[in-house]
Amino acid sequence: MSEPNPPGNLLGRPPTRYRGTDIDGATLSPEGLWVRGRNLNELIGGISFEDALWHIWFDRMPSSGESNAVRQRLARYGAAFAGGNASVDAAAGAARAGVETIFAAAAGLMRDVDHIQAQVAHDARGDWDDDFDALLACVAGAPYLMRAALNAPAVDEAGGSHAMRVLRAARADGRADIPDQAAERVMNALLVAWHGGFGYITPTVLVPRCAIGTGVTLAQAIAAGFMSSGPNHVGAARAAMQWLTSIASAVDGASADRQASDEAAVLQAVDRTLDGKGALLSGFGHPLFEADPRPPHVRALFREWGFEGRFVRMFDAACDHAAHRKGLKPNIDFVTAAALLDLGIDEPRWGVGVGLCARIAAMAAHAVERRSRPAFGVTSATARKLLAAVPVGWL
């Protein structure tokens, strides 16, 4: 695999893809996301989410036996959450008290998963460390905590892959026009696309790294990662789902050519937003990249797989027009929003939920990496020496 040129020196330091971590990071020339030395786009559509968990944790791809062991362990933990437990009750209770959905789901993680691990303690598991097992518990539980936080009724554990369990939790019943296998493949690609790649510069990964240094459990550090999401980070997928849904609802369902009507409505909506003073177009732009490298790859996979429903076509129309008008490029939030809607997931809060369910992988890997270091990340002497070197405005 050819290696791209790393980004230029920062503050005179040696150029490197991973700055301060061995897990993942971004390149700027060319723009790309990397996980354990592999381009993220190579992984999206190429491996299962279960294998992505193993890869980001152990820095290698699993054997077939290891992959099956992870799949079985996730299914076992999923069943423990689907049937209800103290963490699910905590998420539901927080939601009933008026706590925002994502933060209510985090309440289930703050309750910790030790009681779930104790419940399955005597079950067979792979030869891996306790931290990885805690990661699997958090990953398996996240979609059910989201569902509880939405005050939705419990669903039967779907078995199979984690992607299928996320689908089951998010939409409960399938779509007759989308076979389960096709829907599973799309959801799996989205989960892999969100699971890592940025190092610790994103709030949802940086915050767990900081939190773990206080002595909290891994699940509680992940909860801190959930709490660091918001409208300006991960939340764009929710806004994009709302935007696409509002456009679609305004189109006359009896139109002889709904696709043409959808496209016209999308162009008008893009124009209204771009012509407005200080308005931002949901699902476009990126705080680091000039062009998020994931959407073109994900969209190409959808085309290859024949997954091109109403909202993916609306995504195409919006991208073409925004590029023509302002040179804007879509981000992963926008293609995720379109895909979820075409999968039959119409609750916008799942736009955030799916991203966070996947991002748990990087949250946990970074938290454990950081936990082995001193409280301030360096020795006291080094911390005192470098205190004034932190760039103003960085944190």
C-alpha positions in Angstrom: 0.0 0.0 0.0 1.5 3.3 -1.0 1.8 5.9 1.7 0.7 9.5 1.1 3.0 12.4 2.0 2.4 13.3 5.6 1.2 16.9 6.4 3.8 19.6 6.8 5.6 20.3 10.1 3.6 21.8 12.9 5.5 24.2 15.1 8.8 22.8 13.8 8.0 19.3 14.9 8.6 16.2 12.7 5.7 15.5 10.3 3.6 12.6 11.4 0.2 11.1 10.6 -0.5 10.3 14.3 0.4 13.1 16.6 0.5 11.8 20.2 -1.4 8.6 19.4 -0.7 5.2 17.7 -4.4 4.7 16.9 -5.6 6.9 14.1 -5.3 10.3 12.5 -5.8 12.5 9.5 -3.6 13.6 6.6 -4.1 16.9 4.8 -2.1 16.4 1.6 -3.8 14.3 0.3 -6.8 14.6 2.6 -7.5 11.3 4.2 -8.4 9.4 7.4 -6.3 6.6 8.7 -6.9 3.8 11.3 -3.9 1.7 12.4 -2.1 2.4 9.1 -5.1 1.7 6.9 -7.0 4.2 4.9 -10.5 4.4 6.3 -12.0 4.3 2.9 -10.4 0.9 2.3 -12.2 -0.3 5.4 -15.6 1.1 4.6 -17.4 -1.5 2.5 -14.5 -3.8 2.9 -14.8 -5.2 6.4 -17.5 -5.7 9.0 -18.0 -3.4 11.9 -17.0 -6.3 14.2 -13.7 -6.6 12.4 -13.2 -2.8 12.6 -13.5 -3.0 16.4 -10.8 -5.7 16.5 -8.5 -3.7 14.1 -8.7 -0.4 16.0 -8.0 -2.2 19.3 -5.3 -4.8 18.4 -3.7 -3.2 15.3 -4.4 -6.1 13.1 -7.3 -7.8 11.4 -8.9 -10.7 13.2 -8.8 -14.4 12.2 -12.1 -15.9 11.3 -12.3 -17.5 14.8 -11.6 -14.2 16.5 -14.2 -12.4 14.3 -16.8 -15.0 15.2 -16.0 -14.7 18.9 -16.5 -10.9 18.7 -19.8 -11.4 16.9 -21.0 -13.9 19.4 -20.0 -11.7 22.4 -21.7 -8.7 20.9 -24.9 -10.8 20.4 -24.8 -12.0 24.0 -24.4 -8.5 25.3 -27.1 -7.2 22.9 -29.5 -9.8 24.3 -28.7 -8.6 27.9 -29.6 -5.0 26.9 -32.6 -5.8 24.7 -34.2 -7.6 27.6 -33.8 -4.6 29.9 -31.4 -3.9 32.7 -30.4 -1.2 35.1 -28.5 0.8 32.5 -31.6 0.8 30.1 -33.7 1.9 33.1 -31.3 4.7 33.8 -31.5 6.0 30.2 -35.3 5.8 30.1 -35.6 7.5 33.5 -33.3 10.3 32.4 -35.4 10.8 29.3 -38.6 10.9 31.3 -37.1 13.6 33.4 -36.6 15.7 30.3 -32.9 15.0 29.6 -32.0 15.3 25.9 -32.0 12.0 24.1 -28.2 11.5 23.6 -27.5 12.6 27.1 -30.1 10.3 28.5 -28.5 7.4 26.6 -25.2 8.5 28.2 -26.9 8.1 31.6 -27.1 4.4 30.9 -23.3 4.3 30.4 -22.8 6.4 33.5 -24.6 3.7 35.4 -21.7 1.6 34.1 -21.8 -1.9 32.5 -20.2 -3.9 35.3 -23.6 -5.4 36.2 -24.0 -6.5 32.6 -20.5 -8.0 32.5 -21.3 -9.9 35.7 -24.4 -11.2 34.1 -22.4 -12.9 31.3 -19.2 -13.5 33.3 -19.5 -17.3 33.0 -20.2 -17.3 29.3 -17.4 -18.3 26.9 -15.5 -15.3 25.5 -12.5 -14.8 23.3 -9.0 -14.5 24.6 -8.9 -10.7 25.0 -8.5 -8.2 27.8 -11.2 -6.9 30.1 -11.1 -3.4 28.6 -11.9 -4.8 25.1 -14.7 -6.8 26.7 -16.1 -3.6 28.3 -15.9 -1.9 24.9 -18.0 -4.7 23.4 -20.6 -4.3 26.2 -20.8 -0.6 25.5 -21.1 -1.0 21.8 -23.7 -3.7 22.1 -25.8 -1.7 24.6 -25.6 1.7 22.8 -28.5 1.2 20.4 -30.8 -0.1 23.1 -29.8 2.8 25.4 -30.7 5.1 22.5 -34.1 3.4 22.1 -34.8 3.7 25.8 -33.9 7.3 25.7 -36.4 7.8 22.9 -39.1 6.2 25.2 -39.6 3.6 22.5 -40.9 0.2 23.4 -38.4 -2.6 23.8 -37.6 -4.8 20.8 -36.5 -8.3 20.5 -32.7 -8.8 20.1 -32.2 -9.4 16.4 -29.1 -11.6 16.6 -26.8 -11.7 13.6 -24.5 -8.7 13.1 -24.3 -5.5 15.1 -25.4 -3.6 12.1 -28.7 -5.6 12.1 -29.2 -4.9 15.8 -28.7 -1.2 15.2 -31.3 -1.4 12.4 -33.7 -3.3 14.6 -33.3 -0.8 17.4 -33.7 2.2 15.1 -36.7 1.2 13.0 -38.2 -1.9 14.8 -39.8 -3.2 11.6 -38.1 -3.8 8.2 -38.8 -2.1 4.9 -40.4 -4.4 2.4 -38.6 -2.7 -0.5 -35.2 -3.2 1.1 -34.0 -6.7 1.8 -32.5 -7.2 5.2 -29.1 -8.2 3.7 -28.9 -5.0 1.7 -30.0 -2.8 4.6 -27.4 -4.6 6.8 -24.6 -3.9 4.3 -25.5 -0.2 4.2 -25.7 0.2 8.0 -22.4 -1.7 8.4 -20.7 0.7 6.0 -22.0 3.7 7.9 -20.8 2.3 11.2 -17.3 1.6 9.8 -17.2 5.2 8.4 -17.9 6.7 11.8 -15.8 4.4 14.0 -12.5 6.3 13.9 -9.9 8.1 11.8 -9.4 11.6 13.3 -7.1 10.9 16.2 -8.1 12.8 19.4 -8.9 16.1 17.8 -12.6 15.5 17.8 -14.4 16.4 21.0 -16.1 13.0 21.2 -12.6 11.3 21.4 -10.7 14.0 23.2 -13.1 14.2 26.1 -13.0 10.5 26.9 -9.2 10.7 26.9 -9.4 13.5 29.4 -12.1 11.8 31.5 -10.3 8.5 31.9 -7.4 10.3 33.7 -9.8 11.1 36.6 -10.2 7.5 37.4 -13.7 6.8 36.0 -14.5 3.5 34.4 -14.2 3.0 30.7 -18.0 3.1 30.2 -18.2 6.4 32.1 -15.4 7.8 29.9 -17.4 6.8 26.9 -20.5 8.5 28.5 -18.4 11.7 28.6 -17.8 11.3 24.9 -21.5 11.1 24.3 -21.9 14.3 26.4 -19.4 16.1 24.2 -21.6 15.8 21.0 -23.9 18.5 20.0 -25.3 20.5 17.1 -21.8 21.4 15.9 -20.3 18.0 16.3 -22.1 14.8 15.1 -25.4 16.7 15.4 -25.2 17.8 11.7 -26.7 14.4 10.7 -29.8 15.1 12.7 -30.2 18.5 11.1 -29.6 17.1 7.7 -32.3 14.4 8.3 -34.7 17.1 9.3 -33.9 19.3 6.3 -34.3 16.4 3.8 -37.6 15.3 5.5 -39.0 18.9 5.4 -38.2 19.1 1.7 -39.8 15.7 0.9 -42.9 16.5 2.9 -43.5 19.6 0.8 -43.5 17.7 -2.5 -46.9 16.7 -3.8 -47.2 13.0 -3.3 -49.4 12.7 -6.3 -46.9 14.2 -8.7 -46.5 12.3 -11.9 -42.8 12.6 -11.7 -41.9 12.8 -8.0 -38.1 12.5 -8.7 -38.2 15.7 -10.8 -40.4 17.4 -8.2 -37.9 16.3 -5.5 -35.0 17.6 -7.4 -36.7 21.0 -8.0 -37.6 21.3 -4.3 -34.0 20.5 -3.3 -32.6 23.1 -5.6 -35.0 25.7 -4.2 -34.1 24.8 -0.7 -30.4 25.0 -1.4 -30.9 28.4 -3.0 -33.0 29.7 -0.1 -30.3 28.7 2.4 -27.3 30.0 0.4 -29.1 33.3 -0.4 -29.9 33.8 3.3 -27.7 36.0 5.4 -25.2 33.9 7.4 -27.2 30.7 6.9 -25.4 27.3 6.9 -26.3 24.4 4.7 -26.8 21.3 6.8 -24.5 18.4 5.8 -21.9 20.5 4.0 -18.4 21.6 4.9 -15.9 20.2 7.5 -13.9 21.8 10.3 -10.7 20.1 9.1 -11.0 19.0 5.5 -11.7 21.0 2.4 -13.6 17.9 1.3 -14.5 15.1 3.7 -13.0 12.0 1.9 -15.7 9.6 3.0 -18.9 10.7 1.2 -17.7 10.1 -2.3 -16.6 6.6 -1.4 -19.7 5.8 0.5 -21.9 7.1 -2.3 -19.9 5.0 -4.9 -20.6 1.9 -2.7 -24.3 2.7 -2.7 -24.3 3.0 -6.4 -22.5 -0.3 -6.8 -25.0 -2.0 -4.4 -28.0 -0.5 -6.1 -29.0 1.4 -3.0 -30.3 4.6 -4.5 -33.6 5.6 -2.9 -35.5 8.8 -2.8 -33.3 10.5 -0.2 -30.0 9.4 -1.7 -31.2 10.9 -5.0 -32.0 14.1 -3.1 -28.6 14.0 -1.6 -27.1 13.9 -5.2 -29.2 16.9 -6.3 -28.2 18.9 -3.3 -24.5 18.1 -3.7 -24.5 19.0 -7.4 -26.2 22.3 -6.8 -24.2 23.3 -3.7 -21.0 22.6 -5.6 -22.2 24.6 -8.6 -23.3 27.5 -6.4 -20.6 27.8 -3.8 -18.1 24.9 -4.4 -19.5 23.2 -1.2 -18.7 19.6 -0.5 -20.8 17.2 1.6 -19.7 15.7 4.8 -20.3 12.2 6.3 -23.3 13.6 8.2 -25.2 14.3 5.0 -24.7 11.0 3.3 -25.5 9.3 6.6 -28.8 11.3 6.9 -29.9 10.3 3.3 -29.0 6.7 3.9 -30.8 6.4 7.2 -34.0 7.9 5.7 -33.9 5.5 2.8 -33.4 2.7 5.3 -36.7 3.7 6.8 -35.2 5.4 9.9 -37.2 8.6 10.1 -36.4 9.7 13.7 -33.7 12.4 13.2 -32.1 11.8 16.6 -30.8 8.5 15.2 -28.6 10.6 12.9 -26.6 11.3 16.0 -27.2 8.0 17.6 -25.7 5.9 14.7 -22.6 8.0 14.6 -22.0 7.8 18.4 -22.8 4.0 18.4 -19.9 3.6 16.0 -17.6 6.3 17.5 -17.5 4.3 20.8 -14.7 2.3 19.1 -12.3 5.3 19.0 -13.5 6.7 22.3 -12.6 3.4 24.1 -9.3 2.9 22.3 -8.1 6.4 23.0 -9.3 6.3 26.6 -7.3 3.2 27.3 -4.3 4.5 25.5 -4.4 7.7 27.6 -5.1 5.9 30.9 -1.6 4.4 30.9 0.0 7.9 31.0 0.4 10.3 33.9 -2.5 12.4 35.1 -1.5 15.4 32.9 -0.3 13.2 30.1 3.4 13.9 30.9 5.5 14.0 34.0 5.2 17.0 36.3 8.5 18.5 35.2 7.5 18.3 31.5 4.1 19.7 32.2 5.6 22.7 33.9 8.0 23.2 31.1 5.4 23.0 28.3 2.6 24.8 30.1 3.1 28.0 28.0 3.5 26.1 24.8 -0.2 25.2 24.3 -1.4 27.4 21.4 -4.0 30.0 22.4 -7.4 29.0 21.3 -6.6 25.3 20.9 -8.6 24.3 24.0 
